[in-house]
């Protein structure tokens, strides 16, 4: 099976469905959802590369997008706004990591 190079983790090069390499900067800690490079939970905290940057799927699902506005910085925007990208800052500010599902979830309203 051939994997498209664009699907490989940009840091450690693993294909989707595989655990990140030990020193991968993109990998998240399975216990906290934060960047794994500073994690002290041990080997069991590694996560699987999905083929998409961590948090992008959740930000898209929740409608969290932002764009860089010259002179104003990052601002929330609609998904169809020019230059909109998934807003990971908002995702980590408003959501929490669920170790069971291995994803960021919105608090119950």
Protein Blocks (a to p, Z undefined) as FASTA:
>chain_A
ZZdfklpcfklopaehiacdfklckbccfklopafklgcnbjmlpccdehiaehklmmmm
nopacdddehklpadddfklghiacdfklmmmmmccdfklopacdddZZ
